[in-house]
Amino acid sequence: MVRHRFGPAAKAAAVAELRGQDVRLEVLEENRLRFDAGGHETAAPVAVAAVMAVTAALNFAGADLAQALTWVFSSAVLLMNGVIVYSDLTAVKSVEAAFRRKGDPELARVRVAPFLQAAESAFPRWARAQTYARNAVVFGGSAIAPAAVSPV
């Protein structure tokens, strides 16, 4: 929802940065670069939440399969969030590499760090705090859930 709400402002900030770098603005559209929420940015969290809600319901119902599902899905969510955090921490390098792989000389001219910083600056400060809170809940919950359903 945050990306949906603030994505257009992030795109405008990124476009302004590209303009300052004398990069053609059409390069974003030509290479399908987006800042809003679409595709997997919406479907993946909704799917994960649905699976975890079903798993929780099975646990409350006392289903035999619930404990195994909790272990599997909690582990998967923990690993997925680790990948997301790694991606966030290495964003500049991975975007530079992705731009090189595209083979577009215009993309190769983009100074990625200020480009990404411009886009990120369009999001409110609380969005960063929300990311930290999400990570705490996901990492903590994924670690605690299997222990909570294990027989004593």
C-alpha positions, 0 to 999 in steps of 0.5 A: 500500500505504501508503494502504491500511495507514494510510488508516483512521487518516487518516480517523479523524484527519480525522473528529476534525478535522471534529468540532472544526470542528463539521462533520457527520461524515457529510459524508465519506461523503455526498460519497464522500471517501476516504483509503484506496487504491482505484480509480485510486490502485492501478490507475494505478501498477500499470499504469504499472509493467507498461508500463515493465516490458514496455518494459524487456523489449523493450529487453533483447530488442533489439526495434525498437519498444523505443526509441520506446516508451521515449521515449513512455512515459518522457515520459508518466511524467515528465509524470504525475509532474509533475501529481502533484507539482503536485497535492500542492503545490496540495492545499489550494486544489484541495480548497477549489475541489472542495468549493465545486463540490460545492455542499454547504453543510456542505463549504463550512464545512470549513477545508481546511488543518487537515483535510488536515493532520490526515489527513496526520499519520496517515501515518508520517514515512517515507511522506513520505521515500518520496514524495521517493524516488519522485519522485527515481527517477521524474524521474531514471529518466524523464530517463535512460531515453531517453538510455540506449536512444538509439543512440550 
